[in-house]
Amino acid sequence: MTAFLAAHWRLVVVLLAVANLIGDVAAKAHRPVVSGALGCVCALVWAVFLGSGVPLGRTTAWFAVLSYVALSVVGRVAFHESLTTPQWAGLTLGLVAIGLLAWVAWLR
């Protein structure tokens, strides 16, 4: 299992980001049990995943970028959330910061 996780860490990160997205959508839809259960499962997967020796910087940076973009798009498209100009600026600057961290982690 550890060798599989180390070899396919990108796939696991994408699956964790999707599970995080589903959990957040469930929380917005007032389904706390589903959201909490997914949160617990994701925490356990992260514990096993990071214990398998995958590169920590790359893994967390890519997860952050995927989650950030997916949650922003779903919030805007599915829930019709509007953002003020300062919120758009914060969203953009946050994405740039996480993107730069992911890029630096990828170089290592």
C-alpha positions in Angstrom: 0.0 0.0 0.0 2.8 2.4 0.9 4.5 1.8 -2.4 1.3 2.4 -4.3 0.7 5.7 -2.5 4.3 6.8 -3.1 4.0 5.9 -6.8 0.6 7.4 -7.4 0.6 10.4 -5.1 -0.9 12.7 -7.7 -4.0 10.6 -8.1 -4.4 10.4 -4.3 -4.1 14.2 -4.0 -6.8 14.6 -6.7 -9.1 12.2 -4.9 -8.5 13.9 -1.6 -9.4 17.3 -3.2 -12.6 15.8 -4.7 -13.5 14.4 -1.3 -12.8 17.8 0.3 -15.0 19.4 -2.3 -17.9 17.0 -1.8 -17.6 17.5 2.0 -17.8 21.3 1.6 -20.8 21.1 -0.7 -22.5 18.7 1.8 -21.8 21.2 4.6 -23.4 24.0 2.5 -26.4 21.8 1.8 -26.9 21.3 5.6 -25.6 17.7 5.6 -23.3 17.8 8.6 -23.1 14.0 9.0 -21.9 13.5 5.4 -19.5 16.4 5.7 -18.1 15.2 9.1 -17.7 11.6 7.8 -15.8 12.7 4.7 -13.6 14.9 6.9 -12.7 12.0 9.1 -12.0 9.7 6.2 -9.8 12.4 4.6 -7.9 12.9 7.8 -7.2 9.2 8.0 -6.1 9.0 4.4 -3.8 12.0 4.9 -2.3 10.3 8.0 -1.5 7.1 6.0 -0.6 9.0 2.9 2.0 11.3 4.6 3.3 8.3 6.6 4.1 6.6 3.3 7.0 8.9 2.5 5.5 11.0 -0.3 7.0 14.5 -0.8 5.2 16.6 1.8 5.7 20.0 0.1 4.5 18.9 -3.3 1.6 17.0 -1.9 0.2 19.7 0.3 0.8 22.5 -2.3 -1.0 20.6 -5.1 -3.9 19.7 -2.7 -4.2 23.4 -1.7 -4.3 24.6 -5.3 -6.8 22.0 -6.4 -9.1 22.6 -3.4 -8.8 26.4 -3.7 -9.7 26.5 -7.4 -12.5 23.8 -7.1 -14.2 25.4 -4.1 -14.0 28.9 -5.7 -15.6 27.7 -8.9 -18.3 25.6 -7.2 -19.2 28.4 -4.8 -19.5 30.9 -7.7 -21.3 28.6 -10.2 -23.4 26.2 -8.0 -24.2 28.4 -5.1 -24.2 31.8 -6.9 -22.0 33.4 -4.3 -21.0 36.9 -5.1 -17.7 38.5 -4.2 -16.9 42.1 -3.6 -13.8 43.7 -5.2 -11.7 43.2 -2.1 -12.8 39.6 -1.9 -11.8 39.0 -5.6 -8.5 40.6 -4.9 -8.0 38.3 -1.9 -9.0 35.3 -3.9 -6.6 36.2 -6.7 -3.7 37.0 -4.4 -4.3 33.8 -2.4 -4.3 31.7 -5.5 -1.1 33.4 -6.7 0.5 32.7 -3.3 -0.5 29.0 -3.3 0.5 28.7 -6.9 3.9 30.1 -6.2 4.3 27.7 -3.2 3.3 24.8 -5.5 5.8 25.9 -8.1 8.6 26.1 -5.6 7.7 22.7 -4.2 7.6 21.3 -7.7 11.2 22.5 -8.3 12.6 20.7 -5.4 
